[in-house]
């Protein structure tokens, strides 16, 4: 299997945190985990690149490195008040035209906007910068609350830790849920956060911070095979169903039923990738009750079938495709993400737990 090439485009002064997020996810070789990516950095003018942390980094590759990238990742753009260098804009446009995936973390959404890659499309950035992005680029549908937005060819994230969420989501899209879960486990990361989750708690600081849902989430995740209901989750959390729903909305930006459904589908994805279990058995083990219900949920959430998903992400299967490559105008089965949810909307029936 060929490795997916990720190249980070650095812009001085470079934010060290966003770069570290990308390097941690894509650039490390982890014991017991096969490598699936190569990772490199480049900049417009090779040589010392100043950082916000007060030190310089020596970067040896110029913009020509982007010609070989399958994913171009921009880890922040501090100089968003200035016009971007024409050479950088041209390199990004050429990479996008030939089919590379362009990813912007935090303020780098402004650079993608200047390059015209977000025209008439959805995007997000750090909540503090969302109004500025919307004012400067009125044609962009700015989602101020979500963690990330993945459009397939272009992806943007909110600030700080949301960059890690997006990077792990991209691994999940390229390599499947099981591999992404192993990477997250090596990083000692919490369970996967969907792109549509809110960036921050919506309660004002003067009000009491809501209790963490972490114990409820952990408890439910260990019992996906059981017929859990909202009442069960509320009882474990020692709260009313109304309070539970409010906390889910505040902390996760979704409903208890919708969260549980996505956890079950995620568990089913991992079993399809890692085992030869029949679809009926996987449905029972993940609380989806039947093969028909599992297929229906896959079609709704992933726009594919369990069988097609298994063919795409069983890396030990003969003839498995090279993951993570994109042909312009096409979509890999199962890669549509919930990260583009418009805040304040609700999927009909999302309050009902799956059978």
C-alpha positions, 0 to 999 in steps of 0.5 A: 500500500502506498503512503498518503503524502501530507505536506504542511505549508508554513507561513511566518510567523508560524503558530507552533501549536497548530503545526504540532497538532498536524505533526502529532497526527500525521508525522509520527511512527507509532509502535505496533501501528503500520505507517499510512502517511508521509509528512513534510513541511514547506514554505515560500522561502526555504530557510529560517521561519520565525514562530510565535514561540520566539524561535526559528525553524529551518525549513528546506523545502519550497512551494514545489513540495506541494506538487507531490502532496495528496493533502496540503495542510495549512496550520494557521495563518497569523497575517490574515490582515495582509494580502497573501503572497501571490506565489502561495495563492497560486500554489494552493490553487494549482494543488487543488485543481489537480485533486489534492485535499486542502486543509486549513486549521483555525485562522488558515481559513482566511488564506483559503478564502483569499485563494477563492477555495471557499467561495459560496461554500461552508467553512469554520474557524476559531469562534473569535474570528468567525465574524471577521471571516464572514464580514470580509468574505460575505459569500462564505457560509461561516459556521461559527460554532462547529468543530470542523467542516469537511467538504471533501476537497477542502476542510476547515477547523476551529481553533486549538484542539479542534485541529486535532479533531479534524486531523483524526477525522481525516484519518478516519475518512482515509483509513477507516474507524479502527485505524483512527481509533488506534491513533487516538488511543496512542495520543490518549485522546477522548472518544471521537468528536463529530464536526458538528459539536459546539466549539465551546459551552454556550452558557454565560460565565455567570451561570453554573458550568454544566456537569461533564457528560464524560461519565455518561458517555463512557458508561454508554459506550461500553454498553452499545450492545444493550437496548439503551434508552434516553431514560437509561442514560438519564438514570445513570447520570442522575438527572431528568431526561430534559436536563440530559438533553440540555447538557447534550445540546450545550456540551456536544451540540447534538441529542442523546439519541443522535450521539448514541446512534453515531457511536453504534455506527462507529463501532460497526465500522470498526468491526467491519474493518477488523473482523469477518463477522456477518453483518447481522452479528455486527448489528447485534453487537452494536445495538442496531438490532438487525442487518436491515437497520444497520444498512439503513443507518449506513445509507443515511449517515455514510451514503454507502453499504456495510459491504462496500465500506468493508471492501474499502477499508479492509486493508488486508484484503487483496486489491484494496484501494489506496485510501485517501486519494481524491479524483476531482468530482468523485466521492469515496463511499462512506466519507461524507461527514457530519461536520457540516451541520448547520447549528440550530438544525435538527434531523427529524426523529433525532430525539428517538433512540435507534432500535 
